[in-house]
Amino acid sequence: MPKLQWTKSSFSEASGNACVEVATTGPDGIALRESESPARVLTTDRASLEALMRTLKAGPQG
């Protein structure tokens, strides 16, 4: 994987290591990692991440 430009959430503390970082991997690719474990990278596409975020925001369905 090429060197990625990681972005930390604005909700994270500047010096903290407990946050999710995001990078783009191409026109539709997204990479996610936990700042405490930067070698572990999860990759997905924009549509899948958007679907996950909608589901999480909707809350429990049941």
PAZAPA-4460 file (N, C-alpha, C; in steps of 0.05 Angstrom, whole numbers, plus 32768, in hexadecimal, padded with zeros to 4 digits):
% residues 62
    n_x    n_y    n_z   ca_x   ca_y   ca_z    c_x    c_y    c_z   seq   type   mol
   8011   7FE8   8000   8000   8000   8000   8012   8019   8000     1      M     A
   800C   802C   7FEF   801C   8045   7FEE   8019   8055   8008     2      P     A
   802C   8067   800C   802A   8078   8024   8010   8089   8022     3      K     A
   8001   8088   8038   7FE7   8095   8038   7FE8   80AF   8049     4      L     A
   7FD7   80C1   8042   7FD4   80DB   8051   7FBE   80D7   8065     5      Q     A
   7FC4   80D2   807E   7FB0   80CC   8093   7FA5   80E6   809F     6      W     A
   7F8B   80E5   80A4   7F7D   80FC   80B1   7F70   80F2   80CA     7      T     A
   7F75   8101   80E0   7F6A   80FB   80FA   7F51   810C   80FE     8      K     A
   7F3D   8101   810B   7F24   810F   8110   7F29   8129   8120     9      S     A
   7F1A   813D   811A   7F1C   8156   8129   7F11   8153   8145    10      S     A
   7F03   813D   814A   7EF9   8138   8165   7F0F   812B   8177    11      F     A
   7F25   8123   816B   7F3B   8116   817A   7F4D   812B   8186    12      S     A
   7F59   8123   819D   7F6D   8135   81A9   7F86   8135   8198    13      E     A
   7F92   814C   8196   7FAA   814E   8185   7FC0   813B   818D    14      A     A
   7FC4   8136   81A6   7FD9   8125   81AF   7FCF   8109   81B6    15      S     A
   7FB6   8104   81B3   7FAB   80EA   81BA   7FB0   80D4   81A5    16      G     A
   7FB0   80BB   81AE   7FB4   80A4   819D   7F9C   8092   819C    17      N     A
   7F85   809B   81A4   7F6D   808B   81A4   7F59   8096   8190    18      A     A
   7F60   8094   8177   7F4D   809F   8163   7F4F   808F   8149    19      C     A
   7F3C   8093   8138   7F3C   8086   811E   7F47   809B   810A    20      V     A
   7F58   8091   80F8   7F64   80A1   80E3   7F5A   8097   80C8    21      E     A
   7F56   80A9   80B5   7F4B   80A2   809B   7F5E   80AC   8085    22      V     A
   7F60   809D   806F   7F70   80A5   8058   7F61   809B   803F    23      A     A
   7F65   80A9   8029   7F5A   80A0   800F   7F70   808F   8002    24      T     A
   7F66   807A   7FF4   7F79   8067   7FE7   7F75   8067   7FC8    25      T     A
   7F65   807A   7FBF   7F5F   807B   7FA2   7F45   808A   7F9E    26      G     A
   7F3A   8089   7F86   7F22   8098   7F80   7F0A   8090   7F92    27      P     A
   7F09   8077   7F9A   7EF2   806E   7FAB   7EFB   805F   7FC4    28      D     A
   7F15   805D   7FC8   7F1F   804D   7FDE   7F23   805D   7FF8    29      G     A
   7F1E   8050   800E   7F21   805C   8029   7F32   8048   803A    30      I     A
   7F44   8053   8049   7F53   8043   805D   7F4E   804E   8078    31      A     A
   7F4A   803D   808C   7F45   8044   80A8   7F5A   8036   80B9    32      L     A
   7F62   8044   80CE   7F74   8037   80E2   7F6F   8043   80FD    33      R     A
   7F77   8035   8112   7F76   803E   812D   7F92   804A   8133    34      E     A
   7F93   8062   813E   7FAD   806F   8142   7FBF   8060   8155    35      S     A
   7FB3   804F   8167   7FC4   803F   8179   7FD0   8027   816B    36      E     A
   7FC5   801F   8154   7FCF   8008   8145   7FD1   800F   8127    37      S     A
   7FE3   8021   8120   7FE4   802C   8105   7FEB   8018   80EF    38      P     A
   7FF6   8001   80F7   7FFD   7FED   80E2   7FE4   7FDD   80D9    39      A     A
   7FCF   7FDD   80E9   7FB6   7FD0   80E2   7FA4   7FE3   80D2    40      R     A
   7FA0   7FDD   80B9   7F91   7FEE   80A7   7F7A   7FDF   809B    41      V     A
   7F62   7FEB   809D   7F4A   7FE0   8091   7F44   7FF0   8078    42      L     A
   7F40   7FE3   8061   7F39   7FF1   8049   7F1D   7FEB   8040    43      T     A
   7F10   7FFE   8034   7EF4   7FFB   802B   7EF0   800F   8014    44      T     A
   7ED7   800F   800A   7ED1   8024   7FF6   7EBD   8038   8002    45      D     A
   7EBB   804E   7FF5   7EAB   8064   8000   7E8D   805C   8005    46      R     A
   7E81   804E   7FF2   7E65   8046   7FF5   7E61   8034   800D    47      A     A
   7E73   8021   8012   7E71   800F   8029   7E74   801E   8043    48      S     A
   7E87   8031   8044   7E8B   8040   805C   7E73   8052   8062    49      L     A
   7E67   805E   804D   7E50   806F   8050   7E38   805E   805A    50      E     A
   7E35   8046   8050   7E1F   8034   8059   7E23   802D   8077    51      A     A
   7E3C   8027   807F   7E41   8021   809B   7E3B   8039   80AD    52      L     A
   7E43   8051   80A4   7E3E   8069   80B4   7E20   806E   80B7    53      M     A
   7E10   806A   80A2   7DF3   806E   80A3   7DE7   805A   80B7    54      R     A
   7DF0   8041   80B6   7DE6   802D   80C9   7DEC   8033   80E5    55      T     A
   7E05   803C   80EB   7E0D   8043   8106   7DFE   805B   8110    56      L     A
   7DF9   806F   80FF   7DEB   8087   8108   7DCD   8081   810D    57      K     A
   7DC2   806D   80FF   7DA6   8066   8103   7DA1   8059   811E    58      A     A
   7DB6   804D   8129   7DB3   8040   8143   7DA7   8025   8142    59      G     A
   7DA1   8019   8159   7D96   7FFE   815A   7D7B   7FFC   814C    60      P     A
   7D78   7FE7   813E   7D5E   7FE2   8130   7D51   7FC9   813C    61      Q     A
   7D43   7FCC   8150   7D37   7FB3   815A   7D26   7FB6   8171    62      G     A
***
